Amino acid sequence: MADPALHPEDPAHHHRTQPLKQIAVDYTPEACSHCAESDTIALTFDHRGGARWRSISRYQYGTFKALIKCPGGNTSGLNFNLYLSSLEGDKSQDEIDFEFLGKDKTVVQTNYYTAGTGNREAVHELGFDCSDGFHEYVIVWLPGSIEWVIDGSRVRKVEKIGDEEFPEKPMFLYASVWDASYIAEGSWTGIYAGSEAPYVCLYKNVCVPASAAVRSEIE
């Protein structure tokens, strides 16, 4: 049997995962803790602001997943998330998102960008409060499709049509907690109150594609 790692077009190739054992913290490292032994990452939002972690490597296609327990209490104004991006802050980025909107923890927003263009948002009812315990969130990114899966149920699938632009750049796996109150005058995530800070978002059993990373340096 041929080595499937040499045949990335094999659908099974894109579903093999491995634990994420190393991360980089882009800002406020003291607000992010990582225990590789227990596969747990904690992001805290308080008077210091939030924090953002990412994978060390970029990946091109595959399955990305994590168990996430979102912060409890009054989280109005905050955005907590799990997403892929070719480079955070780049105006021509490719990106695929799960975003939790602090004003309503019973929904999650999905979105994707190609060459910096998004506006493909969809909001999904979770059927639970995302802070009530750990739930599994999965992104399956293939050359011709993207799927968002929650607790084993697919909530959205988009497919590439013809020659339209579609995410194809190698991407990091990111997660952050930040105050998004200023966006749309607070209508997106609400206005930050901060009455129950600190807010802690927990990530467990984070997995990335088992295939070799495409690129690891920040350009």
C-alpha positions in Angstrom: 0.0 0.0 0.0 1.4 3.4 -0.9 2.2 5.8 1.9 -0.9 8.1 2.2 1.3 11.0 3.3 2.6 11.1 -0.2 -0.9 11.4 -1.6 -2.5 14.5 0.0 -5.5 14.2 -2.4 -6.6 11.1 -0.4 -9.6 12.3 1.7 -8.3 10.4 4.8 -5.1 12.3 4.7 -6.9 15.5 5.6 -8.7 14.0 8.6 -5.6 12.7 10.5 -4.7 14.9 13.4 -2.0 15.2 16.1 -2.0 17.1 19.4 -0.8 20.7 19.4 2.2 20.5 21.8 3.8 23.9 21.2 2.3 27.4 20.9 3.5 31.0 20.5 1.8 33.8 22.3 1.5 37.0 20.2 0.8 39.4 23.1 0.2 39.5 26.9 2.0 36.2 27.5 1.3 36.5 31.2 -2.4 36.2 30.4 -1.9 32.8 28.6 -1.0 29.6 30.2 -0.2 26.3 28.4 0.3 22.9 29.8 1.5 20.5 27.1 1.1 17.4 29.4 -2.6 18.0 29.9 -3.2 19.6 26.5 -4.7 22.6 28.1 -4.5 26.3 27.2 -6.1 29.1 29.3 -6.6 32.7 28.0 -7.5 35.4 30.5 -9.1 38.8 29.9 -8.9 41.3 32.8 -7.3 44.7 33.5 -4.3 43.7 31.3 -6.6 43.2 28.3 -6.7 39.8 26.5 -4.1 37.5 24.8 -3.7 35.5 21.6 -2.0 32.2 21.0 -1.2 30.5 17.7 0.4 27.3 16.4 4.1 27.4 15.7 3.5 26.1 12.2 1.3 26.9 9.3 -0.8 24.2 7.7 -2.4 23.9 4.2 -5.7 22.0 4.5 -6.7 19.5 7.1 -8.7 19.1 10.3 -8.4 21.4 13.3 -10.2 20.9 16.5 -10.4 21.7 20.2 -12.6 21.3 23.2 -13.5 24.8 24.4 -15.2 26.1 27.5 -16.0 29.8 27.1 -15.8 32.3 30.0 -18.8 32.5 32.4 -20.5 35.5 33.8 -21.4 38.7 32.0 -19.1 38.6 29.0 -20.8 41.4 27.0 -18.3 43.1 24.7 -15.9 40.2 24.5 -15.0 38.0 21.5 -13.5 34.6 22.1 -12.6 32.4 19.3 -10.8 29.6 17.4 -9.7 30.4 13.9 -7.3 29.9 11.1 -5.4 32.7 9.4 -2.5 33.0 7.0 -1.2 35.9 9.2 -3.1 37.9 11.7 -3.0 41.6 10.8 -2.3 41.0 7.1 -4.9 42.8 5.0 -4.7 40.1 2.3 -5.2 37.2 4.7 -7.1 33.9 4.1 -9.0 33.1 7.3 -11.6 30.6 8.6 -13.4 31.4 11.9 -15.4 30.2 14.9 -16.3 33.4 16.9 -18.2 33.6 20.1 -20.1 36.8 20.7 -20.0 37.8 24.3 -23.5 39.3 24.4 -25.1 36.0 23.6 -23.3 32.7 24.6 -26.0 30.6 23.0 -24.8 31.3 19.5 -21.5 31.1 17.5 -20.6 33.0 14.3 -18.7 31.3 11.4 -17.0 33.2 8.6 -14.2 32.9 6.1 -11.9 35.3 4.2 -10.1 35.0 0.9 -7.3 37.6 0.1 -8.6 39.8 2.9 -12.3 39.8 1.8 -14.8 38.3 4.3 -18.5 39.3 4.7 -19.5 35.7 4.7 -20.8 35.5 8.2 -23.4 33.1 9.5 -24.7 32.9 13.0 -25.7 29.5 14.4 -27.8 28.5 17.5 -25.7 26.2 19.7 -28.6 24.7 21.7 -26.5 25.3 24.9 -24.6 28.0 26.7 -21.0 27.8 25.4 -19.7 28.5 29.0 -21.6 25.6 30.6 -18.8 23.0 29.9 -16.4 21.8 27.2 -17.8 21.3 23.7 -15.9 20.2 20.6 -15.4 22.6 17.7 -13.9 21.4 14.4 -12.9 23.0 11.2 -12.3 20.8 8.2 -10.6 22.7 5.5 -10.1 21.1 2.1 -9.1 22.5 -1.3 -12.8 22.7 -2.4 -14.8 22.9 0.8 -14.9 24.1 4.4 -17.0 22.5 7.2 -17.7 23.7 10.7 -18.6 21.0 13.1 -19.8 21.2 16.8 -20.0 18.2 19.0 -20.1 15.9 16.0 -22.8 17.8 14.1 -22.0 19.8 11.0 -23.4 23.3 11.3 -22.2 24.8 8.0 -20.5 23.7 4.8 -19.4 25.9 1.9 -18.0 24.6 -1.4 -15.9 26.3 -3.9 -17.8 27.2 -7.1 -15.9 27.3 -10.4 -12.9 29.6 -10.4 -14.0 31.7 -7.4 -11.4 32.6 -4.8 -11.3 30.2 -1.9 -8.9 29.9 1.1 -5.7 28.3 -0.1 -2.8 30.0 1.8 -1.1 28.0 4.5 -2.6 29.1 7.9 -1.8 29.2 11.6 -4.3 28.0 14.1 -5.1 31.0 16.4 -7.3 31.7 19.5 -7.8 34.9 21.4 -10.0 36.8 23.8 -10.4 40.5 23.2 -12.8 43.5 23.7 -14.7 44.0 20.5 -17.1 46.7 22.0 -15.9 49.3 19.5 -17.1 47.3 16.5 -20.5 48.5 15.1 -21.0 50.6 18.3 -21.3 47.5 20.4 -24.0 45.8 18.3 -21.8 42.9 17.4 -20.6 41.6 20.8 -22.3 44.1 23.1 -20.6 46.7 25.3 -17.9 45.5 27.7 -19.0 45.7 31.4 -16.2 43.8 33.1 -18.2 43.3 36.2 -17.1 39.7 36.6 -13.5 39.8 35.4 -11.2 37.9 35.1 -12.8 36.0 32.2 -11.0 32.7 31.3 -11.5 30.8 28.1 -10.2 27.2 28.3 -9.0 25.1 25.4 -8.3 21.3 25.7 -7.1 18.6 23.4 -6.3 21.0 20.6 -5.4 19.1 17.5 -3.9 20.1 14.1 -3.2 18.2 10.9 -0.8 15.3 11.3 0.8 16.0 8.0 4.0 18.1 8.0 3.6 21.8 8.3 4.0 23.9 5.2 5.8 26.8 6.7 6.6 28.0 10.2 8.2 31.4 10.0 6.4 34.7 10.5 7.0 36.8 7.4 
